[in-house]
Amino acid sequence: TQSRSSAASDVYKRQLRDVDRNGHLDIVLLRADQQRIDVLPGIGAGRFGVTQHYEVGAGPVALAVVERPNDTLLVSANADGQSFTTAKVAASRTARRRSDR
């Protein structure tokens, strides 16, 4: 069994974003040792749903979250400095539209 401290040690970058646009913050983690991006979807009241995994290229060193009109891109820059990986996350069916006030 993996302890909490060792599980967190492979997290290279992290962001809090509403990736699925359901009105709740999600935790986005770049896990360099496992070569993947994990998204823990916020479901409200401080709770999170089932972790979603997105495979990335070798040696990920940077993470960007790009919001587009109908989806969100997760972008990982790779250590070779010449490649990157993208994963598309669709907005949830219950997505709330943002309003500028």
C-alpha positions, 0 to 999 in steps of 0.5 A: 500500500502506498502512503500519502507522502509517497503518493504526493511526492511524484506530483510535479505540478498542480492547479485548481481549475473547473476543468469540466465546468460544473461550477466546482473546482477540480484538482489537476495534477501532473504526475511526472513519475507516472507520466500522466495528468490526473483530474480529481473532479469536484462534485461539491461540498468539498468532495471529489469524484473518481480520478480521471487519468490522461497519459502524457509523453516522457518526462513531463515538466510543465502543465497548462490548462486551456479553457475553450468554448466547448471543452478544456485542454490539458497540456503537458510539455515534455522534457525533450523541449520539443514535444507536448501532449494534449488531452481534451476534457468535455464540459459536463452536461451540467456545466454552468455558463460563466457570466462576467459581472 
